[in-house]
Amino acid sequence: MNEHEKNRDFYTNCTQYFEFLRKVGKKDYEFEDEYYFTMPAISNK
């Protein structure tokens, strides 16, 4: 698995996780902060 595939899988998993949180009405601010901090670095490669 190359870096692009890993990043795509990570993004897909995060999207599913955020959808799950919305459905159950919860927030994960720590993960959300980390995700939005990390995402630009991942998507620029």
JOBELPE-V99343 format. One record per pair of residues at least 12 apart in sequence whose C-alpha atoms are under 7 Angstrom apart, sorted by the first residue. I is the first residue (numbers start at 1). J is the second residue. Records with the same first field share a line. If there is no record, write none. Layout:
BEGIN
I=J, J
END
This chain:
BEGIN
7=42
END
